[in-house]
Structures are given as C-alpha cells and as structure tokens.
Amino acid sequence: MKATRPVLLLAAFCAAAALFVGSSAAVDAAHGVAVPTPTPTPAVKASPSPTVDPTDSGEVIRVETELVNLNVRVVDRNNRTINDVPEKDFKIYEDGVLQTIDFFSRSEVPTNYALVLDNSGSLRDQLDKVIEAGKILVDTNKPEDETEIIRFIGREKITIEQPFTSNKQDLADTLDNLFIEGGQTAIIDAVYLAVENVDKYEKSKNADDRKRRAIVLVTDGEDRDSYYNEKQLFDLLRESDVQIYIVGFLGDLSKEGGFIGKSPQEKARAFLQRMADESGGKTYFPADASELPAIAKQISGELRTQYSIGYIPTNDRKDGKFRSIKVVIADGPNGQKRIPVTRTGRTADKPDGPPTLDKSVNTTSLPKN
C-alpha cells in the first residue's frame, strides 16, 4: 500500500496536466490559433475580428496637411503702407469659403530674393543706375537675408552670377561686373527659372519655414526670345510663393498700336503688371533712371513691412486645380480704407507631387524649340 501513494500522485498530476493542455488547446482552436506545444508563457488574447486595427500596430500615422502661406501688404487709398492691422480684422477666403487663420505675424522675417537684371542692349543707358539701385537694395539686407544675382539676355544667356549669399561685398562686386550684350530679351524664361530657384532654396531645411521669397526684376518689358510662354509662367507663379517686384523701363517701346491691337508699350505694361498682381508684388515704371535709388528703398520697405498669414485649407484635395484666394480687411478707425495686396490664388498639390531638380547650376541654358 505504501508504494501505491506515489503512483496515485503521479497519475493525478498527469491527469491535471492533460486537463490543462486540453483546455488550452480548446481555447486556441476556438480562435483559430495553432499551438504546437504547451509552453509556460502567458496566453495571447485573440482578436475578436479578423481585421487588423492599424492603431494597434505601434506605427505612427502621419496626416499630411498643406499649409498655405500668404505675404500680405496693406495700404491705404494713397498707397501708403499700414502696419498696425490686428489679426481679428483679417478674413481669408479660398474659392469663396472662409478659412481659419492658423498663423499670423507682423514681425520682420528673413527674406531670400533674387535680383533678376536685364543686360540686353535696350538697358544700355540705364545700366549704371541699375547697378546703383541694386547696391542700395542689398545694403538694406538684414543679417539673415540672402540675395542672388541673375543676369539675362536671350534664352541661352541666363546665368546665376552670384549664388545666394548674405555677404554684401560679394554682391556689390558682382553688380560692378555686369555688362551689356546684344541679344533678344528672354524675360519669361529668366523669371521662370528664377522663381523655381528662389522658391526651392532652403525650403527642405525647415518644415516650418517662414522666410519670405521674392524677385526684383529690372527690364524693358518686351519679351522677344523665350522658350516658355506666359501661361506656363503664370501657372508656375500660382504653384509658388514668390513675390515679384518689377522695375520696367518702357520708354523706348513704341506707343503706336495696330488697328485692333495694343502697342508694344501697352502690351509690355500689361504683362509686367499681371506678373506682379498674380504674385502679390508691385510694379514701378520710372520715367528716368534717376528714380531708381528711391524705388530701391521703397522695394526694401515693401519686402519688410508685410503680414505673414498661414491657413490649412478646408479643401484639402490634391487635385492640382487652381484655388482663388481673397483677403478682406475691415475698415480702420474713422472709416479708414485698408486695402490688402497678396497673390490671387494657388494651385493645389498633385497626388504625385511636383517635379524637383537634382541639383542647381550656375549657368542655365534652355532647350531650343
């Protein structure tokens, strides 16, 4: 009888073990989980549904939003700058729909801008003043501002003479080395390439980039030899966030129009004005080169006395379509009229994103037609 007790205990232990294994297997089988051998690890609770919940996978789900940045100038009826408009007085509409302002600032922000200078024969008499005005503009740069200098004649002579730099002496030396050449002016090509270059510069360094981007164009206004056309240029302006300030010397263009067409001078003025309006910039049409130093100071002030406003659009579809933008500002004290000036709209992102260049070069040649 004494030998029987250990046997009974062993039999009881085996029975209990078999019961445990059988119970576990039954539970696992009920949930469709095959367990080849019993182990002392804790049981895993099976999901009640065959679908996988991505929130339980441990992955971070990112939702991409398209923040729209606007640089807004505010002027009165006499085109004088107004710098004290509070955020509550601004309203932003996209395609007629009121948007919520997510970012607002009246403080000065660093500016990256390109001096895009026509060096064709039509600017021969103005070159010295153009150089002087360029130096005045550069001299107003703040420490974090950067400037590049682009010289152009025809489509095969559009060159970055000075890449982006904050070194004022390098910029001044580059301006001094500019010279006039004969050739057919390619304004559209020069502006197109400059906008691409300015728009992308340094953007990849900071997702919350607030730098202002601009082009200061000096030209006679008549395009004669561009590869790109006006539609391609204005499409690009709607995709970018670059303001264009234009100094147009139109005096040498003919004022005589055709029977039903505009004169060369009228066409040039309308083209330059539209370019500035689309980008939220401004045009200057000096009667004489002696006005350039004062214009340079005005442009410097315009660049630095603006409101930076950002919003996440209610229409977040990435369909590549144009969205009109309208800024409305309430009247000021005593009924003061406050007029906002900004770009007229934007082109939404496309599903596959915009094309990018692998690297920049100092000299750009365009393909021939």
C-alpha positions as CSV (number, residue, x, y, z in Angstrom):
1,M,0.0,0.0,0.0
2,K,2.9,2.4,0.7
3,A,4.0,2.0,-2.9
4,T,0.6,2.9,-4.2
5,R,0.6,6.6,-2.9
6,P,3.3,7.9,-5.2
7,V,1.7,6.2,-8.2
8,L,-1.6,7.8,-7.4
9,L,0.0,11.2,-7.0
10,L,1.8,10.8,-10.3
11,A,-1.4,9.7,-12.0
12,A,-3.2,12.7,-10.5
13,F,-0.5,15.1,-11.7
14,C,-0.6,13.6,-15.2
15,A,-4.4,13.9,-15.3
16,A,-4.2,17.6,-14.3
17,A,-1.6,18.3,-16.9
18,A,-3.7,16.7,-19.6
19,L,-6.7,18.6,-18.5
20,F,-4.7,21.9,-18.7
21,V,-3.4,21.1,-22.1
22,G,-6.8,20.1,-23.4
23,S,-8.4,23.2,-22.1
24,S,-5.7,25.5,-23.7
25,A,-6.0,23.6,-27.0
26,A,-9.7,24.0,-27.0
27,V,-9.5,27.8,-26.4
28,D,-6.8,28.2,-29.1
29,A,-8.7,26.0,-31.5
30,A,-11.8,28.1,-31.0
31,H,-9.9,31.2,-32.0
32,G,-8.1,29.6,-35.0
33,V,-4.7,29.7,-33.4
34,A,-2.5,26.6,-33.7
35,V,-0.2,26.0,-30.7
36,P,2.2,23.1,-31.4
37,T,3.4,22.6,-27.9
38,P,2.3,23.9,-24.5
39,T,4.6,26.5,-23.0
40,P,4.7,28.4,-19.7
41,T,4.3,31.8,-21.4
42,P,1.1,33.9,-20.9
43,A,-1.8,33.2,-23.3
44,V,-2.3,35.8,-26.0
45,K,-5.8,37.1,-26.3
46,A,-7.0,36.6,-29.9
47,S,-8.7,39.5,-31.7
48,P,-12.4,39.1,-31.9
49,S,-12.3,40.2,-35.6
50,P,-10.1,39.0,-38.5
51,T,-9.4,42.6,-39.5
52,V,-6.2,44.4,-38.4
53,D,-6.5,47.6,-36.4
54,P,-3.6,49.9,-37.6
55,T,-3.7,51.8,-34.4
56,D,-2.6,48.8,-32.5
57,S,0.4,48.1,-34.8
58,G,2.7,50.5,-33.0
59,E,3.2,52.6,-36.2
60,V,2.9,56.4,-36.1
61,I,0.2,57.5,-38.6
62,R,1.0,60.8,-40.2
63,V,-1.6,63.1,-41.8
64,E,-0.1,65.5,-44.3
65,T,-1.6,68.9,-44.5
66,E,-0.9,71.7,-46.9
67,L,-0.3,74.9,-45.1
68,V,-0.8,77.9,-47.3
69,N,1.4,80.9,-46.6
70,L,0.4,84.4,-47.6
71,N,2.5,87.5,-47.6
72,V,0.1,90.4,-47.4
73,R,0.8,94.1,-47.8
74,V,-1.8,96.5,-46.5
75,V,-2.1,100.0,-48.0
76,D,-4.5,102.9,-47.8
77,R,-6.2,104.7,-50.7
78,N,-3.0,106.7,-51.3
79,N,-0.9,103.5,-51.5
80,R,0.8,104.2,-48.1
81,T,1.7,101.2,-46.0
82,I,-0.4,100.4,-42.9
83,N,1.4,98.4,-40.3
84,D,-1.0,98.1,-37.4
85,V,-3.8,95.9,-38.5
86,P,-4.7,93.3,-35.9
87,E,-5.3,89.6,-36.8
88,K,-9.0,89.9,-35.9
89,D,-9.6,92.3,-38.8
90,F,-8.3,89.8,-41.4
91,K,-10.5,87.3,-43.2
92,I,-9.2,84.8,-45.7
93,Y,-11.4,83.2,-48.3
94,E,-10.5,80.4,-50.6
95,D,-12.9,79.8,-53.5
96,G,-15.4,81.9,-51.5
97,V,-15.1,79.7,-48.4
98,L,-13.9,81.4,-45.1
99,Q,-10.7,79.9,-43.8
100,T,-9.4,79.7,-40.2
101,I,-6.1,81.6,-39.7
102,D,-3.5,79.2,-38.2
103,F,-0.5,81.5,-38.2
104,F,-0.2,85.3,-38.1
105,S,2.8,87.6,-37.7
106,R,3.6,91.2,-38.2
107,S,7.3,90.9,-37.3
108,E,10.0,91.1,-39.9
109,V,11.1,87.7,-41.3
110,P,14.3,86.8,-43.2
111,T,14.0,87.3,-47.0
112,N,15.6,85.4,-49.8
113,Y,15.3,87.3,-53.0
114,A,16.9,87.4,-56.5
115,L,17.9,90.4,-58.4
116,V,17.0,89.5,-62.0
117,L,18.6,92.0,-64.3
118,D,18.1,92.5,-68.0
119,N,21.6,93.1,-69.5
120,S,20.4,93.3,-73.1
121,G,21.1,96.3,-75.3
122,S,17.9,98.0,-74.5
123,L,19.1,98.7,-71.0
124,R,22.5,100.1,-72.0
125,D,21.7,103.7,-70.9
126,Q,20.3,102.6,-67.6
127,L,22.9,100.0,-66.5
128,D,24.9,102.3,-64.2
129,K,21.7,103.3,-62.3
130,V,20.6,99.7,-62.2
131,I,23.8,98.8,-60.5
132,E,23.5,101.7,-58.1
133,A,19.9,100.7,-57.2
134,G,21.0,97.1,-56.7
135,K,23.6,98.2,-54.2
136,I,21.1,100.3,-52.3
137,L,18.7,97.3,-52.1
138,V,21.5,94.9,-51.0
139,D,22.7,97.4,-48.4
140,T,19.4,97.3,-46.6
141,N,19.7,93.5,-46.1
142,K,19.4,92.2,-42.6
143,P,21.9,89.6,-41.3
144,E,19.6,86.6,-42.1
145,D,18.6,87.9,-45.6
146,E,20.2,86.2,-48.6
147,T,20.4,87.5,-52.2
148,E,21.4,86.0,-55.5
149,I,22.0,87.9,-58.8
150,I,20.8,86.6,-62.1
151,R,21.8,88.2,-65.4
152,F,19.9,87.5,-68.6
153,I,19.8,88.4,-72.2
154,G,18.4,85.7,-74.5
155,R,17.3,82.2,-73.6
156,E,20.9,80.8,-73.9
157,K,22.3,83.5,-71.6
158,I,20.5,83.3,-68.3
159,T,23.2,82.9,-65.6
160,I,23.4,83.0,-61.8
161,E,26.3,85.5,-61.5
162,Q,26.2,85.3,-57.7
163,P,24.5,82.4,-55.8
164,F,22.6,83.1,-52.6
165,T,24.7,84.8,-50.0
166,S,24.4,87.3,-47.1
167,N,27.8,88.8,-48.0
168,K,27.1,92.3,-49.1
169,Q,30.6,92.9,-50.5
170,D,30.4,89.8,-52.8
171,L,27.0,91.1,-54.0
172,A,28.4,94.6,-54.7
173,D,31.4,93.2,-56.6
174,T,29.1,91.0,-58.7
175,L,26.9,94.1,-59.6
176,D,30.0,96.0,-60.6
177,N,31.0,93.3,-63.1
178,L,27.7,93.4,-65.0
179,F,27.9,94.4,-68.7
180,I,25.6,94.8,-71.6
181,E,25.4,92.4,-74.5
182,G,23.4,92.3,-77.7
183,G,20.6,89.7,-78.0
184,Q,16.9,89.0,-78.0
185,T,15.4,89.5,-74.5
186,A,14.0,86.4,-72.8
187,I,12.1,87.9,-69.8
188,I,9.7,84.9,-69.3
189,D,12.5,82.4,-69.3
190,A,14.6,84.4,-66.8
191,V,11.6,84.9,-64.4
192,Y,10.5,81.3,-64.8
193,L,13.9,79.9,-63.8
194,A,14.4,82.5,-61.1
195,V,11.1,81.7,-59.5
196,E,12.0,77.9,-59.5
197,N,15.3,78.7,-57.9
198,V,14.1,81.1,-55.3
199,D,11.1,79.0,-54.3
200,K,13.1,75.9,-53.6
201,Y,16.1,77.4,-51.9
202,E,16.5,76.2,-48.3
203,K,12.9,75.0,-48.1
204,S,14.0,71.5,-47.3
205,K,15.9,72.6,-44.2
206,N,12.9,73.5,-42.1
207,A,9.3,72.3,-42.5
208,D,8.0,75.4,-40.7
209,D,10.0,77.7,-42.9
210,R,8.7,81.3,-42.7
211,K,11.2,83.0,-44.9
212,R,9.8,85.5,-47.4
213,R,10.8,84.9,-51.1
214,A,10.9,87.5,-53.8
215,I,12.3,88.5,-57.2
216,V,13.3,92.1,-58.1
217,L,13.1,92.3,-61.9
218,V,14.6,95.1,-63.9
219,T,13.8,95.0,-67.6
220,D,12.4,96.9,-70.6
221,G,9.3,94.7,-70.5
222,E,9.3,93.3,-74.0
223,D,9.9,89.5,-74.4
224,R,11.4,88.5,-77.7
225,D,13.1,85.1,-77.3
226,S,11.6,82.9,-74.6
227,Y,11.2,79.1,-74.6
228,Y,8.4,79.2,-72.0
229,N,5.2,81.1,-72.7
230,E,3.0,83.3,-70.5
231,K,0.6,80.6,-69.5
232,Q,3.4,78.4,-68.2
233,L,4.9,81.2,-66.3
234,F,1.6,82.2,-64.6
235,D,0.9,78.5,-63.8
236,L,4.2,78.4,-62.0
237,L,3.5,81.6,-60.1
238,R,0.3,80.0,-58.7
239,E,2.3,77.0,-57.5
240,S,5.0,79.0,-55.8
241,D,5.2,81.5,-53.0
242,V,7.4,84.1,-54.6
243,Q,6.5,87.8,-54.9
244,I,7.7,89.7,-57.9
245,Y,8.7,93.4,-57.8
246,I,9.2,94.9,-61.2
247,V,11.0,98.0,-62.5
248,G,10.0,98.5,-66.1
249,F,11.7,100.9,-68.4
250,L,9.1,101.1,-71.2
251,G,10.1,104.5,-72.7
252,D,11.9,103.1,-75.7
253,L,9.0,100.8,-76.7
254,S,6.6,102.1,-79.4
255,K,3.3,103.6,-78.3
256,E,1.8,103.0,-81.7
257,G,-0.7,100.2,-81.8
258,G,-2.3,98.3,-84.6
259,F,-5.8,98.8,-85.9
260,I,-7.2,96.5,-83.2
261,G,-4.2,95.6,-81.2
262,K,-2.3,97.2,-78.3
263,S,1.0,99.0,-78.8
264,P,4.3,97.2,-77.8
265,Q,4.4,99.6,-74.8
266,E,0.9,98.8,-73.7
267,K,1.5,95.0,-74.1
268,A,4.7,95.2,-72.0
269,R,3.0,97.2,-69.3
270,A,0.0,94.8,-69.1
271,F,2.3,91.8,-69.0
272,L,4.5,93.1,-66.2
273,Q,1.5,94.4,-64.2
274,R,-0.2,91.0,-64.4
275,M,3.0,89.3,-63.3
276,A,3.2,91.5,-60.2
277,D,-0.5,91.1,-59.4
278,E,-0.5,87.3,-59.6
279,S,2.3,87.1,-57.2
280,G,1.3,89.8,-54.8
281,G,4.2,92.1,-55.8
282,K,4.3,95.6,-57.2
283,T,5.3,97.4,-60.4
284,Y,7.3,100.6,-60.9
285,F,7.5,102.4,-64.2
286,P,10.1,105.1,-63.8
287,A,10.3,107.9,-66.4
288,D,14.0,108.2,-65.8
289,A,16.8,106.1,-64.3
290,S,17.4,108.7,-61.7
291,E,14.3,107.5,-59.9
292,L,15.9,104.1,-59.2
293,P,17.6,104.8,-55.9
294,A,14.2,105.9,-54.4
295,I,12.5,102.9,-55.9
296,A,15.1,100.6,-54.4
297,K,14.4,102.0,-50.9
298,Q,10.6,101.6,-51.5
299,I,11.0,97.9,-52.5
300,S,13.1,97.3,-49.4
301,G,10.4,98.7,-47.2
302,E,7.7,96.7,-49.1
303,L,9.5,93.5,-48.5
304,R,9.9,94.0,-44.8
305,T,6.5,95.6,-43.8
306,Q,4.2,92.7,-44.5
307,Y,1.9,90.4,-42.7
308,S,2.7,86.7,-42.7
309,I,-0.5,84.6,-42.6
310,G,-1.0,80.9,-42.8
311,Y,-4.0,78.7,-43.0
312,I,-4.8,75.0,-43.6
313,P,-7.4,75.0,-46.4
314,T,-10.8,73.4,-45.9
315,N,-10.5,71.9,-49.4
316,D,-7.5,69.6,-48.9
317,R,-8.0,67.6,-52.2
318,K,-4.7,67.1,-54.0
319,D,-6.2,67.6,-57.5
320,G,-3.7,70.1,-59.0
321,K,-6.5,72.6,-59.5
322,F,-6.4,76.4,-59.1
323,R,-7.9,77.9,-55.9
324,S,-8.7,81.6,-55.8
325,I,-7.7,83.5,-52.7
326,K,-9.2,86.7,-51.4
327,V,-8.2,88.6,-48.3
328,V,-10.7,91.0,-46.8
329,I,-9.8,93.6,-44.1
330,A,-12.3,95.6,-42.1
331,D,-12.1,99.4,-42.3
332,G,-9.9,101.0,-39.7
333,P,-10.6,103.9,-37.3
334,N,-12.7,106.7,-38.7
335,G,-13.6,104.6,-41.7
336,Q,-10.0,104.3,-43.0
337,K,-9.9,102.1,-46.1
338,R,-7.4,99.3,-45.7
339,I,-6.5,97.5,-48.9
340,P,-4.8,94.1,-48.8
341,V,-2.4,93.1,-51.6
342,T,-1.4,89.4,-52.0
343,R,-1.3,86.7,-54.6
344,T,-4.5,86.0,-56.4
345,G,-4.6,82.2,-55.7
346,R,-2.7,79.0,-55.6
347,T,-2.6,75.7,-57.4
348,A,-3.3,72.7,-55.2
349,D,-0.7,69.9,-54.9
350,K,-1.0,66.9,-57.2
351,P,-1.2,63.4,-55.9
352,D,2.3,62.5,-57.1
353,G,3.9,65.8,-56.0
354,P,5.7,68.5,-58.1
355,P,8.9,67.6,-60.0
356,T,12.2,68.7,-58.5
357,L,15.7,69.3,-59.8
358,D,18.5,67.1,-58.5
359,K,21.0,70.0,-58.3
360,S,21.3,73.6,-59.1
361,V,23.8,75.0,-61.6
362,N,25.3,78.4,-62.0
363,T,24.5,78.7,-65.7
364,T,21.2,77.7,-67.2
365,S,20.7,77.0,-70.9
366,L,17.2,76.4,-72.2
367,P,16.4,73.9,-75.0
368,K,15.6,75.3,-78.4
369,N,12.2,75.0,-80.0
